[in-house]
Amino acid sequence: SYERIEDVAWTCSFVWSQVGDRPVPLIVAPEDPTDRLDAALAELQADVSRRPLSILPLVSNPVTAYMDVLMTEVVGLIKRVAAIVNTPEVLIEDFQGIAASTEAVLLRCNGIRQTLGDENVEDLVATDDVYDRLAVETWRGATGGSLQELMAEAVEARESVRQRVASDYLDVVVIKDNQTLRDLAREYYGSADDWTVIADANGLTNSDPPVGTVVFIPRRPGGG
């Protein structure tokens, strides 16, 4: 009990000052995913370099572009970690978001590695250059049937391979003459103004990339 109003005021002031001076405890200590992401990308790069993708341009172009997309995601994740790792309070939602994004990137890295490691003939993609075809046949060791059969099966499987490499995206598009990201956004999202969704996913800075650029069409946030 307090006999004087001064005692009440002093007690409140003391409690407030103690609470105000107390260091705020961390709600969670976030894991820095940098090492895991770097290791996964290094393993993926090693697998890409071991397989002669230079003779399979219809596979190598999407794979190279997809790796660029992954690198963009990794850089973004590392920036998110750096932004919160030294703050006095880290919300559990921040940690869960970074952890989920990290696992998604690692899963996609493993998915591409499995695709690249698949030795089935349907994973080859036909090219128009006879020297490329001969190189493919030599690489295969000429053990799986005639060159004509090999290339016929490869042509049939082209879409399957491309979809496996980029299963998290709506489509993979090679930019044509007079085609822009606004055109793609109108086609896939119904609004040309959503071109920035495509640009951000591919690390592009404008809506008019060069002809021949491989562009991944991401699912729009919130679905679609």
ABEGO torsion letter per residue (X at the ends): XBABAAAAAAAAAAAAAAAAABBBBBABBBBBAAAAAAAAAAAAAAAAAABBAAABAAAAAAAAAAAAAAAAAAAAAAAAAAAAAABABBBAAAAAAAAAAAAAAAAAAAAAAAAAABABAAABBBBABAAAAAAAAAAAGGAAEBAAAAAAAAAAAAAAAAAAABAABABBBBBBBGBBAAAAAAAAAGBAAAAAAAAAAAGBABABBBBGBBBBBBBBBGEX
